[in-house]
Each structure stands twice: as structure tokens, then as C-alpha cells.
């Protein structure tokens, strides 16, 4: 079974940000009464990935979506509430949906292999944008710290399920996650061959 879900904010079947075409047909259409809070949050993740956290403002978001600011304020009391909701939504798509998908796939595939191939197979622009936001905003930093802990704990759980002893699983989960963070921050992508070699080595290390 393939893992048809998003990995740390990206669709495993797409190389670009999954939110890049969400609103392709919105401009010029009055959708004020139709947009849900999730519509705004999906648009927010798209903008965050493309232009960074400073672009998460009501006026430009509404303009991009072809609606008035009234739609925004129908769902969110202020921009602070929107930012808090964006961070919560990011955790949902970048951690909870991933874990749920891996749990479904676990009976047919190697879940750790799926996780690493997905994590290292995308540019992780959204992940990088949230981490940049975290350097300037304590609430974003707290959200990043919470998702880091959630992910590391789950990787450790996967390793323990595979028979790795608890103390070793904890150390290896941290190392695997550090490798992922290095990938997020790297400016130059690996060639497919080198990427495969890195993933194979990480999987071999994890299972020893």
C-alpha cells in the first residue's frame, strides 16, 4: 500500500507544495459565504510556504482569494487567532496525518522506509518556512518544539516496534530526526542516487 498522504506538509505524490494550486480558480469569484475556516488555513499554508510568515495578513490573503476581509473575520477574531490556527493546522497535516497514514500502511509496507523516502524526497519548503517563523515568534517556536517532540517520539515508537531496545531506539530516533532537519535546511538537493544511498544507510543504521 502506498502512503497517499502528506509528509511534513507535502503530498508524497507531488514535488511542489501541495497548496500551490488550491485556489487556481478563486480569483474574481465572490466566495465570501462559501469559504470555510479550513479554506483560509489551507490558503495560509500555501502563502506561508511561498512567501513566509510575514505574508500571513488578512488583506493580501483576502485579495488573493478574491473575497473581502469580512470572510476572514467571520472565522477568526484577529490575525493572532489566525496565526494560532495556522500553527495548529500545520501540526495536523505535518504530523498527525502522517502518523495516521503510516499506521494504515504498516501492515503492508515498511513504515520507516515510507517515512524517510517521503521526508527526504521533497524540498520541504513549508517546513523551512515554519522554522523561520519560529525564530521570530515564541508561539511558533513552541509549536515547532511540540511537533519535534511528537515526531521523535513516534520514530522511537516505530523502532521499538521493530525490536530495537528502548535506550537505543531513543538515540537513533534523535539521530534520524537530526538528519531530516539537516535536509530541511540544506540549500542544495541531493542527486537521486545520493539520496537513495543516504536513506539506505539511515535505514540500515536504524535496524541494527
MDAnalysis code that builds the backbone (N, CA, C; Angstrom):
import MDAnalysis as mda
import numpy as np

u = mda.Universe.empty(624, n_residues=208, atom_resindex=np.repeat(np.arange(208), 3), trajectory=True)
u.add_TopologyAttr("name", ["N", "CA", "C"] * 208)
u.add_TopologyAttr("resid", np.arange(1, 209))
u.add_TopologyAttr("resname", ["UNK", "UNK", "UNK", "UNK", "UNK", "UNK", "UNK", "UNK", "UNK", "UNK", "UNK", "UNK", "UNK", "UNK", "UNK", "UNK", "UNK", "UNK", "UNK", "UNK", "UNK", "UNK", "UNK", "UNK", "UNK", "UNK", "UNK", "UNK", "UNK", "UNK", "UNK", "UNK", "UNK", "UNK", "UNK", "UNK", "UNK", "UNK", "UNK", "UNK", "UNK", "UNK", "UNK", "UNK", "UNK", "UNK", "UNK", "UNK", "UNK", "UNK", "UNK", "UNK", "UNK", "UNK", "UNK", "UNK", "UNK", "UNK", "UNK", "UNK", "UNK", "UNK", "UNK", "UNK", "UNK", "UNK", "UNK", "UNK", "UNK", "UNK", "UNK", "UNK", "UNK", "UNK", "UNK", "UNK", "UNK", "UNK", "UNK", "UNK", "UNK", "UNK", "UNK", "UNK", "UNK", "UNK", "UNK", "UNK", "UNK", "UNK", "UNK", "UNK", "UNK", "UNK", "UNK", "UNK", "UNK", "UNK", "UNK", "UNK", "UNK", "UNK", "UNK", "UNK", "UNK", "UNK", "UNK", "UNK", "UNK", "UNK", "UNK", "UNK", "UNK", "UNK", "UNK", "UNK", "UNK", "UNK", "UNK", "UNK", "UNK", "UNK", "UNK", "UNK", "UNK", "UNK", "UNK", "UNK", "UNK", "UNK", "UNK", "UNK", "UNK", "UNK", "UNK", "UNK", "UNK", "UNK", "UNK", "UNK", "UNK", "UNK", "UNK", "UNK", "UNK", "UNK", "UNK", "UNK", "UNK", "UNK", "UNK", "UNK", "UNK", "UNK", "UNK", "UNK", "UNK", "UNK", "UNK", "UNK", "UNK", "UNK", "UNK", "UNK", "UNK", "UNK", "UNK", "UNK", "UNK", "UNK", "UNK", "UNK", "UNK", "UNK", "UNK", "UNK", "UNK", "UNK", "UNK", "UNK", "UNK", "UNK", "UNK", "UNK", "UNK", "UNK", "UNK", "UNK", "UNK", "UNK", "UNK", "UNK", "UNK", "UNK", "UNK", "UNK", "UNK", "UNK", "UNK", "UNK", "UNK", "UNK", "UNK", "UNK", "UNK", "UNK", "UNK", "UNK"])
u.atoms.positions = np.array([
    [0.859, -1.201, 0.000],
    [0.000, 0.000, 0.000],
    [0.886, 1.239, 0.000],
    [0.671, 2.155, -0.897],
    [1.428, 3.400, -0.902],
    [0.823, 4.370, 0.085],
    [1.652, 5.252, 0.587],
    [1.202, 6.193, 1.605],
    [0.714, 7.459, 0.928],
    [-0.571, 7.468, 0.511],
    [-1.148, 8.618, -0.183],
    [-1.636, 9.635, 0.830],
    [-0.687, 10.297, 1.420],
    [-0.995, 11.351, 2.390],
    [0.103, 12.378, 2.297],
    [0.070, 13.359, 3.150],
    [1.099, 14.380, 3.109],
    [2.186, 14.067, 4.102],
    [3.410, 14.426, 3.781],
    [4.522, 14.199, 4.681],
    [5.131, 15.534, 5.057],
    [4.965, 15.908, 6.338],
    [5.505, 17.170, 6.843],
    [5.051, 18.343, 5.986],
    [3.801, 18.264, 5.543],
    [3.210, 19.368, 4.810],
    [3.182, 19.198, 3.315],
    [3.620, 18.053, 2.797],
    [3.654, 17.856, 1.359],
    [2.983, 16.560, 0.959],
    [2.432, 16.549, -0.238],
    [1.842, 15.341, -0.793],
    [2.972, 14.481, -1.329],
    [3.027, 13.201, -0.942],
    [4.090, 12.322, -1.385],
    [4.097, 12.134, -2.893],
    [2.990, 12.410, -3.546],
    [2.918, 12.206, -4.998],
    [3.270, 13.464, -5.774],
    [3.608, 14.553, -5.085],
    [3.873, 15.820, -5.767],
    [5.200, 16.384, -5.326],
    [5.931, 16.975, -6.262],
    [7.214, 17.562, -5.915],
    [7.093, 18.959, -5.381],
    [6.055, 19.660, -5.744],
    [5.882, 21.041, -5.301],
    [4.915, 21.095, -4.147],
    [4.813, 22.283, -3.561],
    [3.917, 22.444, -2.420],
    [2.493, 22.064, -2.806],
    [1.871, 21.243, -2.006],
    [0.536, 20.744, -2.336],
    [-0.497, 21.846, -2.384],
    [-0.181, 22.997, -1.781],
    [-1.155, 24.078, -1.740],
    [-1.018, 25.040, -2.930],
    [-0.094, 24.751, -3.852],
    [0.211, 25.719, -4.903],
    [-0.932, 25.921, -5.886],
    [-1.860, 24.963, -5.976],
    [-2.941, 25.125, -6.946],
    [-4.318, 25.103, -6.295],
    [-4.374, 25.201, -4.987],
    [-5.657, 25.099, -4.293],
    [-6.638, 26.160, -4.753],
    [-6.108, 27.375, -4.968],
    [-7.004, 28.492, -5.279],
    [-6.873, 28.966, -6.718],
    [-6.542, 28.037, -7.619],
    [-6.347, 28.421, -9.008],
    [-7.557, 29.051, -9.654],
    [-8.766, 28.736, -9.188],
    [-9.975, 29.254, -9.823],
    [-10.750, 30.226, -8.939],
    [-10.090, 30.716, -7.886],
    [-10.810, 31.544, -6.933],
    [-10.852, 33.015, -7.331],
    [-9.766, 33.517, -7.884],
    [-9.676, 34.945, -8.157],
    [-10.855, 35.427, -8.983],
    [-11.432, 36.547, -8.543],
    [-12.529, 37.148, -9.274],
    [-13.882, 36.565, -8.930],
    [-13.916, 35.576, -8.011],
    [-15.179, 34.949, -7.649],
    [-15.551, 35.329, -6.227],
    [-16.760, 35.754, -6.031],
    [-17.215, 36.123, -4.694],
    [-17.607, 34.866, -3.936],
    [-16.701, 34.431, -3.050],
    [-16.934, 33.200, -2.309],
    [-17.035, 33.470, -0.810],
    [-17.325, 34.705, -0.450],
    [-17.343, 35.084, 0.956],
    [-18.196, 34.158, 1.792],
    [-19.360, 33.788, 1.283],
    [-20.276, 32.964, 2.060],
    [-19.960, 31.483, 1.965],
    [-19.009, 31.119, 1.082],
    [-18.722, 29.708, 0.873],
    [-17.426, 29.250, 1.534],
    [-16.524, 30.164, 1.776],
    [-15.230, 29.780, 2.325],
    [-15.361, 29.328, 3.777],
    [-14.732, 28.221, 4.090],
    [-14.711, 27.715, 5.462],
    [-13.416, 28.149, 6.136],
    [-13.333, 27.926, 7.443],
    [-12.087, 28.226, 8.148],
    [-10.942, 27.404, 7.565],
    [-11.209, 26.158, 7.201],
    [-10.158, 25.316, 6.617],
    [-9.679, 25.867, 5.283],
    [-10.575, 26.441, 4.488],
    [-10.166, 27.061, 3.229],
    [-9.115, 28.145, 3.494],
    [-9.386, 28.972, 4.508],
    [-8.435, 30.030, 4.861],
    [-7.123, 29.446, 5.368],
    [-7.202, 28.383, 6.127],
    [-5.988, 27.785, 6.669],
    [-5.161, 27.121, 5.577],
    [-5.818, 26.463, 4.630],
    [-5.089, 25.876, 3.505],
    [-4.403, 26.961, 2.688],
    [-5.119, 28.066, 2.458],
    [-4.518, 29.186, 1.738],
    [-3.354, 29.761, 2.540],
    [-3.519, 29.820, 3.854],
    [-2.445, 30.326, 4.698],
    [-1.186, 29.478, 4.606],
    [-1.333, 28.148, 4.576],
    [-0.159, 27.285, 4.436],
    [0.503, 27.469, 3.077],
    [-0.311, 27.657, 2.054],
    [0.228, 27.915, 0.716],
    [1.075, 29.184, 0.720],
    [0.531, 30.250, 1.278],
    [1.231, 31.535, 1.315],
    [2.465, 31.447, 2.206],
    [2.339, 30.779, 3.326],
    [3.473, 30.611, 4.231],
    [4.625, 29.919, 3.524],
    [4.336, 28.847, 2.789],
    [5.379, 28.114, 2.071],
    [6.014, 28.961, 0.979],
    [5.215, 29.781, 0.318],
    [5.710, 30.547, -0.822],
    [6.391, 31.852, -0.428],
    [5.826, 32.555, 0.591],
    [6.312, 33.907, 0.871],
    [6.699, 34.159, 2.327],
    [6.539, 33.179, 3.181],
    [6.963, 33.328, 4.557],
    [5.885, 33.869, 5.474],
    [6.166, 33.853, 6.774],
    [5.151, 34.193, 7.777],
    [4.726, 35.651, 7.744],
    [5.565, 36.552, 7.241],
    [5.185, 37.965, 7.201],
    [4.054, 38.226, 6.226],
    [3.770, 37.280, 5.341],
    [2.690, 37.437, 4.363],
    [1.343, 36.949, 4.899],
    [1.302, 36.454, 6.126],
    [0.058, 35.936, 6.705],
    [-0.770, 37.076, 7.287],
    [-1.353, 37.876, 6.410],
    [-2.154, 39.034, 6.791],
    [-3.507, 38.973, 6.086],
    [-4.521, 39.508, 6.738],
    [-5.888, 39.387, 6.232],
    [-6.073, 39.997, 4.852],
    [-5.594, 41.207, 4.658],
    [-5.858, 41.929, 3.407],
    [-5.273, 41.217, 2.185],
    [-3.965, 40.897, 2.166],
    [-3.430, 40.210, 0.977],
    [-3.996, 38.816, 0.781],
    [-4.290, 38.112, 1.878],
    [-4.888, 36.784, 1.746],
    [-6.274, 36.878, 1.107],
    [-7.078, 37.829, 1.578],
    [-8.415, 38.003, 1.020],
    [-8.346, 38.383, -0.452],
    [-7.414, 39.264, -0.793],
    [-7.263, 39.690, -2.188],
    [-6.884, 38.505, -3.072],
    [-5.974, 37.683, -2.598],
    [-5.541, 36.518, -3.380],
    [-6.677, 35.531, -3.595],
    [-7.603, 35.483, -2.652],
    [-8.706, 34.541, -2.739],
    [-9.947, 35.143, -3.390],
    [-9.879, 36.430, -3.737],
    [-10.993, 37.069, -4.427],
    [-12.184, 37.353, -3.555],
    [-11.947, 37.605, -2.254],
    [-13.038, 37.883, -1.318],
    [-12.690, 39.117, -0.484],
    [-13.652, 39.575, 0.281],
    [-13.411, 40.697, 1.179],
    [-12.843, 40.197, 2.494],
    [-12.313, 41.116, 3.298],
    [-11.784, 40.737, 4.606],
    [-12.882, 40.257, 5.550],
    [-14.121, 40.571, 5.227],
    [-15.223, 40.133, 6.069],
    [-15.260, 38.618, 6.221],
    [-14.906, 37.897, 5.156],
    [-14.883, 36.441, 5.227],
    [-13.838, 35.968, 6.228],
    [-12.686, 36.642, 6.212],
    [-11.613, 36.292, 7.153],
    [-12.093, 36.469, 8.589],
    [-12.664, 37.654, 8.869],
    [-13.059, 37.961, 10.248],
    [-14.327, 37.221, 10.682],
    [-14.998, 36.589, 9.747],
    [-16.117, 35.731, 10.122],
    [-15.604, 34.495, 10.862],
    [-14.413, 34.048, 10.465],
    [-13.847, 32.819, 11.039],
    [-12.808, 33.074, 12.127],
    [-12.121, 34.214, 12.077],
    [-11.018, 34.467, 13.008],
    [-11.189, 35.836, 13.656],
    [-11.050, 35.887, 14.987],
    [-11.267, 37.141, 15.719],
    [-10.261, 38.209, 15.311],
    [-9.035, 37.784, 15.052],
    [-7.980, 38.721, 14.654],
    [-6.846, 37.926, 14.029],
    [-5.783, 38.622, 13.627],
    [-4.686, 37.938, 12.946],
    [-3.957, 36.996, 13.886],
    [-3.939, 37.332, 15.180],
    [-3.311, 36.444, 16.142],
    [-4.019, 35.104, 16.231],
    [-5.351, 35.139, 16.212],
    [-6.128, 33.905, 16.234],
    [-5.880, 33.087, 14.966],
    [-5.739, 33.780, 13.844],
    [-5.447, 33.096, 12.585],
    [-4.079, 32.426, 12.642],
    [-3.084, 33.121, 13.156],
    [-1.742, 32.548, 13.266],
    [-1.757, 31.304, 14.151],
    [-2.474, 31.372, 15.262],
    [-2.571, 30.213, 16.150],
    [-3.228, 29.041, 15.432],
    [-4.266, 29.325, 14.644],
    [-4.958, 28.274, 13.904],
    [-4.073, 27.695, 12.803],
    [-3.270, 28.540, 12.162],
    [-2.334, 28.078, 11.135],
    [-1.336, 27.088, 11.734],
    [-0.790, 27.417, 12.889],
    [0.182, 26.535, 13.533],
    [-0.456, 25.201, 13.920],
    [-1.683, 25.262, 14.388],
    [-2.403, 24.029, 14.732],
    [-2.676, 23.204, 13.481],
    [-3.058, 23.864, 12.398],
    [-3.337, 23.175, 11.136],
    [-2.063, 22.556, 10.571],
    [-0.954, 23.266, 10.695],
    [0.329, 22.728, 10.238],
    [0.661, 21.440, 10.981],
    [0.460, 21.439, 12.288],
    [0.736, 20.211, 13.045],
    [-0.150, 19.064, 12.542],
    [-1.386, 19.364, 12.225],
    [-2.299, 18.321, 11.762],
    [-1.804, 17.696, 10.465],
    [-1.426, 18.542, 9.479],
    [-1.012, 17.993, 8.183],
    [0.423, 17.498, 8.197],
    [1.251, 18.040, 9.094],
    [2.668, 17.716, 9.080],
    [3.069, 16.674, 10.114],
    [2.140, 16.255, 10.959],
    [2.451, 15.215, 11.928],
    [1.311, 14.213, 12.063],
    [0.149, 14.694, 12.472],
    [-0.934, 13.759, 12.793],
    [-1.418, 12.977, 11.575],
    [-1.563, 13.641, 10.432],
    [-1.978, 12.920, 9.222],
    [-0.908, 11.936, 8.770],
    [0.351, 12.300, 8.970],
    [1.452, 11.419, 8.590],
    [1.422, 10.150, 9.434],
    [1.293, 10.345, 10.738],
    [1.267, 9.209, 11.652],
    [0.073, 8.307, 11.358],
    [-1.082, 8.904, 11.110],
    [-2.265, 8.116, 10.785],
    [-2.049, 7.311, 9.504],
    [-1.439, 7.932, 8.496],
    [-1.166, 7.235, 7.244],
    [-0.173, 6.109, 7.414],
    [0.845, 6.330, 8.231],
    [1.835, 5.288, 8.478],
    [1.223, 4.111, 9.227],
    [0.313, 4.402, 10.135],
    [-0.360, 3.330, 10.870],
    [-1.180, 2.464, 9.927],
    [-1.835, 3.082, 8.961],
    [-2.626, 2.332, 7.981],
    [-1.713, 1.492, 7.094],
    [-0.560, 2.066, 6.714],
    [0.342, 1.388, 5.780],
    [1.208, 0.329, 6.444],
    [1.279, 0.334, 7.766],
    [2.237, -0.502, 8.479],
    [2.086, -1.990, 8.191],
    [0.868, -2.447, 7.909],
    [0.658, -3.882, 7.710],
    [1.183, -4.379, 6.365],
    [1.387, -3.472, 5.411],
    [1.799, -3.887, 4.065],
    [3.177, -3.384, 3.664],
    [3.660, -2.324, 4.290],
    [4.924, -1.712, 3.890],
    [5.810, -1.505, 5.102],
    [7.061, -1.192, 4.856],
    [7.984, -0.794, 5.921],
    [7.697, 0.665, 6.244],
    [7.066, 0.966, 7.377],
    [6.665, 2.346, 7.646],
    [7.840, 3.308, 7.767],
    [8.957, 2.843, 8.328],
    [10.104, 3.736, 8.461],
    [10.684, 4.076, 7.090],
    [10.699, 3.106, 6.192],
    [11.159, 3.369, 4.829],
    [10.244, 4.375, 4.141],
    [8.927, 4.212, 4.299],
    [7.985, 5.171, 3.735],
    [8.225, 6.571, 4.287],
    [8.440, 6.651, 5.593],
    [8.654, 7.939, 6.238],
    [9.899, 8.629, 5.711],
    [11.011, 7.903, 5.668],
    [12.273, 8.506, 5.237],
    [12.257, 8.862, 3.754],
    [11.704, 7.984, 2.928],
    [11.653, 8.284, 1.495],
    [10.782, 9.503, 1.223],
    [9.689, 9.642, 1.959],
    [8.853, 10.817, 1.783],
    [9.509, 12.075, 2.316],
    [10.120, 11.972, 3.496],
    [10.733, 13.144, 4.125],
    [11.899, 13.681, 3.309],
    [12.719, 12.774, 2.777],
    [13.900, 13.204, 2.030],
    [13.609, 13.381, 0.541],
    [12.408, 13.024, 0.122],
    [12.071, 13.114, -1.293],
    [11.394, 14.410, -1.682],
    [11.218, 15.335, -0.738],
    [10.567, 16.614, -1.021],
    [11.443, 17.770, -0.555],
    [11.192, 18.948, -1.104],
    [12.008, 20.121, -0.790],
    [11.707, 20.699, 0.581],
    [10.536, 20.378, 1.136],
    [10.173, 20.793, 2.489],
    [10.161, 22.312, 2.659],
    [9.638, 23.019, 1.663],
    [9.573, 24.475, 1.723],
    [8.686, 24.954, 2.863],
    [7.572, 24.298, 3.081],
    [6.684, 24.692, 4.165],
    [7.352, 24.481, 5.516],
    [8.004, 23.350, 5.685],
    [8.716, 23.071, 6.934],
    [9.753, 24.153, 7.226],
    [10.490, 24.527, 6.202],
    [11.522, 25.551, 6.361],
    [10.901, 26.899, 6.723],
    [9.757, 27.207, 6.122],
    [9.087, 28.479, 6.392],
    [8.603, 28.563, 7.834],
    [8.042, 27.464, 8.345],
    [7.566, 27.468, 9.733],
    [8.742, 27.621, 10.684],
    [9.848, 26.986, 10.390],
    [11.015, 27.079, 11.263],
    [11.633, 28.478, 11.221],
    [11.547, 29.135, 10.087],
    [11.967, 30.523, 10.020],
    [11.070, 31.405, 10.874],
    [9.786, 31.161, 10.817],
    [8.805, 31.874, 11.638],
    [9.133, 31.692, 13.122],
    [9.540, 30.485, 13.486],
    [9.822, 30.165, 14.885],
    [10.996, 30.963, 15.451],
    [11.870, 31.457, 14.596],
    [13.000, 32.251, 15.084],
    [12.563, 33.646, 15.527],
    [11.356, 34.056, 15.115],
    [10.899, 35.414, 15.421],
    [9.656, 35.460, 16.303],
    [9.028, 34.326, 16.537],
    [7.745, 34.306, 17.246],
    [7.751, 33.186, 18.288],
    [7.614, 33.509, 19.570],
    [7.627, 32.469, 20.618],
    [6.539, 31.419, 20.440],
    [5.357, 31.810, 19.948],
    [4.277, 30.840, 19.775],
    [4.603, 29.867, 18.644],
    [5.203, 30.365, 17.587],
    [5.625, 29.481, 16.501],
    [6.744, 28.564, 16.981],
    [7.646, 29.109, 17.784],
    [8.737, 28.292, 18.323],
    [8.184, 27.170, 19.207],
    [7.190, 27.479, 20.029],
    [6.572, 26.452, 20.869],
    [5.904, 25.379, 20.015],
    [5.267, 25.789, 18.912],
    [4.614, 24.834, 18.014],
    [5.637, 23.918, 17.363],
    [6.768, 24.480, 16.957],
    [7.832, 23.680, 16.347],
    [8.409, 22.698, 17.361],
    [8.649, 23.166, 18.572],
    [9.182, 22.279, 19.607],
    [8.218, 21.126, 19.901],
    [6.921, 21.429, 19.914],
    [5.924, 20.394, 20.185],
    [5.874, 19.354, 19.066],
    [5.944, 19.805, 17.823],
    [5.884, 18.854, 16.714],
    [7.168, 18.054, 16.618],
    [8.297, 18.664, 16.967],
    [9.558, 17.922, 17.004],
    [9.457, 16.769, 17.993],
    [8.935, 17.059, 19.177],
    [8.813, 16.024, 20.204],
    [7.858, 14.917, 19.743],
    [6.757, 15.314, 19.137],
    [5.769, 14.337, 18.651],
    [6.388, 13.415, 17.614],
    [7.108, 13.986, 16.667],
    [7.715, 13.185, 15.612],
    [8.792, 12.253, 16.156],
    [9.668, 12.776, 17.005],
    [10.744, 11.957, 17.563],
    [10.170, 10.802, 18.378],
    [9.161, 11.106, 19.185],
    [8.519, 10.047, 19.975],
    [7.942, 8.965, 19.074],
    [7.359, 9.371, 17.946],
    [6.761, 8.377, 17.060],
    [7.839, 7.553, 16.350],
    [8.912, 8.189, 15.942],
    [10.011, 7.431, 15.328],
    [10.572, 6.425, 16.322],
    [10.728, 6.860, 17.575],
    [11.196, 5.936, 18.611],
    [10.220, 4.763, 18.766],
    [8.946, 5.062, 18.742],
    [7.922, 4.011, 18.827],
    [8.058, 3.026, 17.671],
    [8.288, 3.533, 16.464],
    [8.455, 2.667, 15.299],
    [9.659, 1.742, 15.473],
    [10.746, 2.294, 15.986],
    [11.958, 1.497, 16.171],
    [11.758, 0.426, 17.248],
    [11.076, 0.792, 18.311],
    [10.816, -0.186, 19.368],
    [9.895, -1.295, 18.862],
    [8.930, -0.922, 18.020],
    [8.046, -1.922, 17.423],
    [8.830, -2.888, 16.535],
    [9.936, -2.391, 15.971],
    [10.772, -3.225, 15.107],
    [11.778, -4.045, 15.903],
    [11.756, -3.921, 17.233],
    [12.620, -4.749, 18.070],
    [13.857, -4.078, 18.605],
    [14.017, -2.780, 18.367],
    [15.175, -2.054, 18.888],
    [14.954, -1.757, 20.369],
    [15.989, -1.962, 21.182],
    [15.872, -1.720, 22.612],
    [15.579, -0.250, 22.899],
    [14.891, -0.005, 24.006],
    [14.372, 1.327, 24.311],
    [15.445, 2.410, 24.295],
    [16.551, 2.208, 25.012],
    [17.587, 3.239, 25.090],
    [18.211, 3.502, 23.727],
    [18.412, 2.444, 22.963],
    [18.994, 2.583, 21.618],
    [18.003, 3.255, 20.684],
    [16.732, 2.873, 20.787],
    [15.694, 3.462, 19.936],
    [15.603, 4.965, 20.156],
    [15.727, 5.408, 21.389],
    [15.663, 6.839, 21.694],
    [16.790, 7.597, 21.010],
    [18.011, 7.070, 21.093],
    [19.158, 7.735, 20.474],
    [19.037, 7.734, 18.956],
    [18.633, 6.624, 18.390],
    [18.530, 6.527, 16.934],
    [17.412, 7.409, 16.386],
    [16.313, 7.507, 17.118],
    [15.227, 8.393, 16.687],
    [15.720, 9.830, 16.611],
    [16.513, 10.241, 17.595],
    [17.049, 11.601, 17.587],
    [17.983, 11.816, 16.403],
    [18.836, 10.843, 16.130],
    [19.774, 10.951, 15.005],
    [19.027, 11.028, 13.679],
    [18.021, 10.188, 13.508],
    [17.226, 10.220, 12.273],
    [16.547, 11.574, 12.099],
    [16.064, 12.123, 13.192],
    [15.378, 13.415, 13.094],
    [16.364, 14.537, 12.803],
    [17.533, 14.473, 13.389],
    [18.562, 15.459, 13.064],
    [18.905, 15.394, 11.568],
    [18.950, 14.194, 11.022],
    [19.228, 14.054, 9.590],
    [18.138, 14.738, 8.767],
    [16.879, 14.565, 9.187],
    [15.777, 15.226, 8.494],
    [15.911, 16.750, 8.568],
    [16.236, 17.274, 9.742],
    [16.384, 18.723, 9.887],
    [17.530, 19.249, 9.021],
    [18.600, 18.472, 8.907],
    [19.684, 18.867, 8.012],
    [19.212, 18.950, 6.574],
    [18.368, 18.017, 6.183],
    [17.788, 18.041, 4.831],
    [16.921, 19.279, 4.638],
    [16.123, 19.632, 5.640],
    [15.250, 20.806, 5.556],
    [16.073, 22.065, 5.309],
    [17.182, 22.193, 5.998],
    [17.980, 23.422, 5.948],
    [18.988, 23.446, 4.803],
    [19.212, 22.319, 4.152],
    [20.206, 22.265, 3.073],
    [19.760, 23.082, 1.869],
    [20.679, 23.817, 1.293],
    [20.365, 24.635, 0.118],
    [20.414, 23.829, -1.178],
    [21.266, 22.825, -1.225],
    [21.427, 22.057, -2.449],
    [20.800, 20.668, -2.293],
    [19.845, 20.308, -3.167],
    [19.246, 18.965, -3.085],
    [20.248, 17.896, -3.492],
    [20.071, 16.703, -2.948],
    [20.913, 15.574, -3.325],
    [20.469, 15.019, -4.675],
    [21.391, 14.423, -5.385],
    [21.019, 13.695, -6.589],
    [20.190, 12.479, -6.162],
    [19.342, 11.964, -7.043],
    [18.549, 10.782, -6.675],
    [19.396, 9.626, -6.159],
    [20.555, 9.404, -6.793],
    [21.414, 8.288, -6.381],
    [21.969, 8.509, -4.974],
    [22.414, 9.732, -4.700],
    [22.973, 10.015, -3.380],
    [21.869, 10.008, -2.316],
    [20.707, 10.509, -2.683],
    [19.572, 10.489, -1.758],
    [19.223, 9.060, -1.372],
    [19.182, 8.169, -2.351],
    [18.881, 6.767, -2.066],
    [19.949, 6.160, -1.169],
    [21.214, 6.496, -1.427],
    [22.305, 5.959, -0.605],
    [22.183, 6.418, 0.842],
    [21.816, 7.688, 1.024],
    [21.653, 8.229, 2.375],
    [20.506, 7.534, 3.093],
    [19.367, 7.392, 2.418],
    [18.204, 6.749, 3.030],
    [18.510, 5.292, 3.366],
    [19.160, 4.592, 2.443],
    [19.524, 3.187, 2.701],
    [20.417, 3.075, 3.926],
    [21.363, 4.002, 4.054],
    [22.284, 3.969, 5.198],
    [21.553, 4.271, 6.499],
    [20.642, 5.228, 6.451],
    [19.864, 5.554, 7.646],
    [18.984, 4.370, 8.067],
    [18.379, 3.711, 7.100],
    [17.540, 2.545, 7.418],
    [18.391, 1.412, 7.994],
    [19.570, 1.219, 7.420],
    [20.456, 0.173, 7.922],
    [20.888, 0.478, 9.356],
    [21.228, 1.741, 9.610],
    [21.629, 2.164, 10.946],
    [20.487, 1.972, 11.941],
    [19.281, 2.305, 11.511],
    [18.133, 2.255, 12.406],
    [17.798, 0.827, 12.840],
    [18.079, -0.142, 11.981],
    [17.638, -1.517, 12.245],
    [18.698, -2.386, 12.911],
    [19.915, -1.876, 13.053],
    [20.986, -2.702, 13.636],
    [20.678, -3.101, 15.068],
])
